[in-house]
Amino acid sequence: MTAAMADFELPDSMALRAPRRPTIGNAEFRSAMAAMASTVSVVTARRGDEVIGRTATSVISLSATPPALLISIDIVSRMADIIAKTGGFSIAMLADDQAAVADAFAGRLDPADRFGVGDWTRWPSGNPMLLGAVTAFDCEVIGAMETGTHVLFAGAIVEAETTTSRTPLLWQRHGYHGIAPLD
């Protein structure tokens, strides 16, 4: 267990091995990842009266059986601590008119003010739920893996709401984009 993980236990964690070949540098990695278009999501969690959220593009589908997602969270963050301690989190895949929500949870607002942007309610679990999102999920942690600087949390989807008339907000090359129909 690393020093950063000393504050909480991760279920079913596993360390990654070091690569055999040299990896690319940080600047090259960031440039390459900026080219990748990703749906903008807000990951949220709750512990008691404390609610927390953060904008994320590192959310992927993991499996259909069980229905599960994978999220990547900074290992030393309060978010990782709360998710590890409560065993749950929620995700809102933002619609193309919800850039203000993305900005608020990306750090442009004080954490205490973030949930004042957008129309928020709660899942039966108590986790925050953003109304009007393309899709919103409530998840139960079913596994985790430490990568050194981040924790990958696998979350079984226990609740979901999808608004089929909405289109997603995308992040690519350091800016927001929508989806243009193909001719």
Contacts in CASP RR format, 6 or more apart in sequence:
PFRMAT RR
TARGET T0000
AUTHOR 0000-0000-0000
METHOD contacts of the structure
MODEL  1
MTAAMADFELPDSMALRAPRRPTIGNAEFRSAMAAMASTVSVVTARRGDE
VIGRTATSVISLSATPPALLISIDIVSRMADIIAKTGGFSIAMLADDQAA
VADAFAGRLDPADRFGVGDWTRWPSGNPMLLGAVTAFDCEVIGAMETGTH
VLFAGAIVEAETTTSRTPLLWQRHGYHGIAPLD
2 75 0 8 1.000
2 146 0 8 1.000
2 148 0 8 1.000
4 75 0 8 1.000
4 76 0 8 1.000
4 148 0 8 1.000
5 75 0 8 1.000
5 146 0 8 1.000
7 81 0 8 1.000
8 80 0 8 1.000
8 81 0 8 1.000
8 84 0 8 1.000
8 85 0 8 1.000
9 84 0 8 1.000
10 84 0 8 1.000
10 144 0 8 1.000
10 146 0 8 1.000
10 151 0 8 1.000
11 84 0 8 1.000
11 87 0 8 1.000
11 141 0 8 1.000
11 143 0 8 1.000
11 144 0 8 1.000
12 143 0 8 1.000
12 144 0 8 1.000
12 145 0 8 1.000
13 143 0 8 1.000
13 144 0 8 1.000
13 145 0 8 1.000
13 146 0 8 1.000
13 151 0 8 1.000
14 145 0 8 1.000
14 146 0 8 1.000
15 146 0 8 1.000
15 148 0 8 1.000
16 145 0 8 1.000
16 146 0 8 1.000
16 147 0 8 1.000
16 148 0 8 1.000
23 29 0 8 1.000
24 32 0 8 1.000
34 172 0 8 1.000
34 173 0 8 1.000
34 174 0 8 1.000
35 172 0 8 1.000
35 173 0 8 1.000
36 172 0 8 1.000
37 170 0 8 1.000
37 171 0 8 1.000
37 172 0 8 1.000
37 177 0 8 1.000
38 57 0 8 1.000
38 58 0 8 1.000
38 59 0 8 1.000
38 170 0 8 1.000
38 171 0 8 1.000
38 172 0 8 1.000
39 57 0 8 1.000
39 59 0 8 1.000
39 93 0 8 1.000
39 94 0 8 1.000
39 134 0 8 1.000
39 168 0 8 1.000
39 169 0 8 1.000
39 170 0 8 1.000
39 171 0 8 1.000
40 55 0 8 1.000
40 57 0 8 1.000
40 93 0 8 1.000
40 94 0 8 1.000
40 99 0 8 1.000
40 102 0 8 1.000
40 168 0 8 1.000
40 169 0 8 1.000
40 170 0 8 1.000
40 171 0 8 1.000
40 176 0 8 1.000
41 55 0 8 1.000
41 56 0 8 1.000
41 57 0 8 1.000
41 59 0 8 1.000
41 91 0 8 1.000
41 92 0 8 1.000
41 93 0 8 1.000
41 94 0 8 1.000
42 53 0 8 1.000
42 54 0 8 1.000
42 55 0 8 1.000
42 56 0 8 1.000
42 91 0 8 1.000
42 92 0 8 1.000
42 94 0 8 1.000
42 101 0 8 1.000
42 102 0 8 1.000
42 105 0 8 1.000
42 130 0 8 1.000
43 53 0 8 1.000
43 54 0 8 1.000
43 56 0 8 1.000
43 59 0 8 1.000
43 71 0 8 1.000
43 73 0 8 1.000
43 79 0 8 1.000
43 89 0 8 1.000
43 90 0 8 1.000
43 91 0 8 1.000
44 51 0 8 1.000
44 52 0 8 1.000
44 53 0 8 1.000
44 54 0 8 1.000
44 89 0 8 1.000
44 90 0 8 1.000
44 91 0 8 1.000
44 92 0 8 1.000
44 127 0 8 1.000
44 128 0 8 1.000
44 130 0 8 1.000
45 51 0 8 1.000
45 52 0 8 1.000
45 53 0 8 1.000
45 79 0 8 1.000
45 82 0 8 1.000
45 83 0 8 1.000
45 86 0 8 1.000
45 88 0 8 1.000
45 89 0 8 1.000
45 90 0 8 1.000
45 127 0 8 1.000
45 128 0 8 1.000
46 52 0 8 1.000
46 82 0 8 1.000
46 86 0 8 1.000
46 122 0 8 1.000
46 126 0 8 1.000
46 127 0 8 1.000
46 128 0 8 1.000
47 82 0 8 1.000
47 85 0 8 1.000
47 86 0 8 1.000
50 82 0 8 1.000
51 115 0 8 1.000
51 128 0 8 1.000
52 78 0 8 1.000
52 79 0 8 1.000
52 82 0 8 1.000
52 111 0 8 1.000
53 79 0 8 1.000
53 105 0 8 1.000
53 111 0 8 1.000
53 114 0 8 1.000
53 128 0 8 1.000
54 73 0 8 1.000
54 77 0 8 1.000
54 79 0 8 1.000
54 105 0 8 1.000
54 106 0 8 1.000
55 102 0 8 1.000
55 103 0 8 1.000
55 105 0 8 1.000
55 106 0 8 1.000
55 107 0 8 1.000
56 71 0 8 1.000
56 72 0 8 1.000
56 73 0 8 1.000
56 91 0 8 1.000
57 171 0 8 1.000
58 71 0 8 1.000
58 72 0 8 1.000
59 69 0 8 1.000
59 70 0 8 1.000
59 71 0 8 1.000
59 91 0 8 1.000
59 93 0 8 1.000
60 69 0 8 1.000
60 70 0 8 1.000
61 68 0 8 1.000
61 69 0 8 1.000
61 70 0 8 1.000
62 68 0 8 1.000
62 69 0 8 1.000
62 70 0 8 1.000
62 154 0 8 1.000
62 155 0 8 1.000
66 142 0 8 1.000
66 156 0 8 1.000
66 157 0 8 1.000
67 156 0 8 1.000
67 157 0 8 1.000
67 160 0 8 1.000
68 139 0 8 1.000
68 142 0 8 1.000
68 154 0 8 1.000
68 155 0 8 1.000
68 156 0 8 1.000
68 157 0 8 1.000
69 91 0 8 1.000
69 137 0 8 1.000
69 139 0 8 1.000
69 154 0 8 1.000
69 155 0 8 1.000
69 157 0 8 1.000
70 152 0 8 1.000
70 153 0 8 1.000
70 154 0 8 1.000
70 155 0 8 1.000
71 89 0 8 1.000
71 91 0 8 1.000
71 152 0 8 1.000
71 153 0 8 1.000
71 155 0 8 1.000
72 147 0 8 1.000
72 150 0 8 1.000
72 151 0 8 1.000
72 152 0 8 1.000
73 79 0 8 1.000
73 80 0 8 1.000
73 83 0 8 1.000
73 150 0 8 1.000
73 151 0 8 1.000
73 153 0 8 1.000
74 80 0 8 1.000
74 149 0 8 1.000
74 150 0 8 1.000
75 146 0 8 1.000
75 147 0 8 1.000
75 148 0 8 1.000
75 149 0 8 1.000
75 150 0 8 1.000
75 151 0 8 1.000
80 151 0 8 1.000
83 89 0 8 1.000
83 141 0 8 1.000
83 151 0 8 1.000
83 153 0 8 1.000
84 141 0 8 1.000
84 144 0 8 1.000
84 151 0 8 1.000
87 140 0 8 1.000
87 141 0 8 1.000
88 125 0 8 1.000
88 127 0 8 1.000
88 138 0 8 1.000
88 139 0 8 1.000
88 140 0 8 1.000
88 141 0 8 1.000
88 155 0 8 1.000
89 127 0 8 1.000
89 139 0 8 1.000
89 141 0 8 1.000
89 153 0 8 1.000
89 155 0 8 1.000
90 123 0 8 1.000
90 125 0 8 1.000
90 127 0 8 1.000
90 128 0 8 1.000
90 129 0 8 1.000
90 136 0 8 1.000
90 137 0 8 1.000
90 138 0 8 1.000
90 139 0 8 1.000
91 136 0 8 1.000
91 137 0 8 1.000
91 139 0 8 1.000
92 101 0 8 1.000
92 129 0 8 1.000
92 130 0 8 1.000
92 133 0 8 1.000
92 135 0 8 1.000
92 136 0 8 1.000
93 133 0 8 1.000
93 134 0 8 1.000
93 135 0 8 1.000
93 136 0 8 1.000
93 168 0 8 1.000
94 101 0 8 1.000
94 102 0 8 1.000
94 130 0 8 1.000
94 133 0 8 1.000
94 134 0 8 1.000
94 168 0 8 1.000
94 169 0 8 1.000
95 132 0 8 1.000
95 133 0 8 1.000
95 134 0 8 1.000
95 163 0 8 1.000
95 166 0 8 1.000
95 167 0 8 1.000
95 168 0 8 1.000
95 169 0 8 1.000
96 166 0 8 1.000
96 167 0 8 1.000
96 168 0 8 1.000
96 169 0 8 1.000
96 170 0 8 1.000
96 176 0 8 1.000
96 178 0 8 1.000
96 179 0 8 1.000
97 169 0 8 1.000
98 118 0 8 1.000
98 130 0 8 1.000
98 132 0 8 1.000
98 133 0 8 1.000
98 169 0 8 1.000
99 169 0 8 1.000
99 176 0 8 1.000
100 117 0 8 1.000
100 118 0 8 1.000
101 117 0 8 1.000
101 118 0 8 1.000
101 130 0 8 1.000
102 169 0 8 1.000
102 171 0 8 1.000
102 176 0 8 1.000
103 109 0 8 1.000
104 113 0 8 1.000
104 114 0 8 1.000
104 116 0 8 1.000
104 117 0 8 1.000
105 114 0 8 1.000
107 114 0 8 1.000
109 117 0 8 1.000
115 128 0 8 1.000
118 130 0 8 1.000
118 131 0 8 1.000
119 130 0 8 1.000
119 131 0 8 1.000
119 132 0 8 1.000
120 128 0 8 1.000
120 129 0 8 1.000
120 130 0 8 1.000
120 131 0 8 1.000
121 128 0 8 1.000
121 129 0 8 1.000
121 131 0 8 1.000
122 128 0 8 1.000
122 129 0 8 1.000
123 129 0 8 1.000
123 138 0 8 1.000
123 159 0 8 1.000
124 138 0 8 1.000
124 159 0 8 1.000
125 138 0 8 1.000
125 158 0 8 1.000
125 159 0 8 1.000
127 138 0 8 1.000
129 136 0 8 1.000
129 138 0 8 1.000
129 161 0 8 1.000
130 136 0 8 1.000
132 163 0 8 1.000
132 166 0 8 1.000
133 161 0 8 1.000
133 163 0 8 1.000
133 166 0 8 1.000
134 162 0 8 1.000
134 163 0 8 1.000
134 166 0 8 1.000
134 167 0 8 1.000
134 168 0 8 1.000
135 160 0 8 1.000
135 161 0 8 1.000
135 162 0 8 1.000
135 163 0 8 1.000
136 160 0 8 1.000
136 161 0 8 1.000
136 162 0 8 1.000
137 157 0 8 1.000
137 159 0 8 1.000
137 160 0 8 1.000
138 157 0 8 1.000
138 158 0 8 1.000
138 159 0 8 1.000
138 160 0 8 1.000
139 155 0 8 1.000
139 156 0 8 1.000
139 157 0 8 1.000
139 158 0 8 1.000
140 155 0 8 1.000
140 156 0 8 1.000
140 158 0 8 1.000
141 153 0 8 1.000
141 154 0 8 1.000
141 155 0 8 1.000
141 156 0 8 1.000
142 154 0 8 1.000
142 155 0 8 1.000
142 156 0 8 1.000
143 153 0 8 1.000
143 154 0 8 1.000
143 155 0 8 1.000
144 151 0 8 1.000
144 152 0 8 1.000
144 153 0 8 1.000
144 154 0 8 1.000
145 151 0 8 1.000
145 152 0 8 1.000
167 178 0 8 1.000
167 179 0 8 1.000
168 178 0 8 1.000
168 179 0 8 1.000
169 176 0 8 1.000
169 177 0 8 1.000
169 178 0 8 1.000
170 176 0 8 1.000
170 177 0 8 1.000
170 178 0 8 1.000
170 179 0 8 1.000
171 177 0 8 1.000
END
